[in-house]
Every structure is written in C-alpha cells, then in structure tokens.
Amino acid sequence: MLAKIDKDAVNDIVSALRKIEYGSLVITVHDGEVTQIDTTEKKRYKVEGKKRKAQ
C-alpha cells in the first residue's frame, strides 16, 4: 500500500530538499500517511592541517 501524501506534505518535502546542501531528510509515515518531516543539516568547514615543526 502506498502512503497517502497530501499536497502540503509534498510541498514541505520539496522545500526542505531545496534548502539542504548537506544533511538528511527523514519522512515519518504512520498508518500509511506522512505524519512528520525532520531535517538535519550539516555545516562543513575546511580546516587547515597543523604545521610541522622544523627538525
């Protein structure tokens, strides 16, 4: 059985996908209906390595 997806849920899912650059989107389904959408966004920063001491 396919989950019932109303228009608002679809719009919210698409909107969340457009906003995320890195992360995850979790769609919770209960009794065949979308009941919750959770997003986790990750921020990545470039870190320069430590400089080695002269020997």
N, C-alpha and C positions, 0 to 999 in steps of 0.2 A: 504494500500500500504506500503510495506516495504521500509525503507530508502536504498538508494544506498550507499554502503560502498566500497571505493576503498582500494586497498592493503596497501597504505601508511597510510591511516587513521586507519586501523586495527592495523598495526604495532605501530603507535603512541599511540593508546589507550592501547594496551597491555604493551608497555614500561612504560607508565605513571602509570598503575596499579602495575607494579612490583616495581616501585620506592617509592610509597606511603606506609608509615607504618600506619599513622593516617591522615585522611583528607577526601577530596571528589574529585570526578572527574565528571565534567559536560560536556556532549556532546551536542552541539547545532546542530540542524538539520533545514535546510531551503529548502523548495521545495523538500523534500524527500532526501536530500543529507547532509552528515556531513560537516558542514562548520567551526566548531570551537571546540576546546577541551580546557577546563580550569581546572587546578588543584589547590587545596588549601590544603596545608599540615599543620598539627598542630604539634607543639612540646610540649610535656608534661614533666614537671619537678616535681619530688617528693619534696614536701615542708613539713618540719617537723613542727608540731604544736608548738605554743608558750608554754614555760614552765610556769607552775602556780607558783604564789608567795606562799611561806610558810605562813600559817595562825597562 
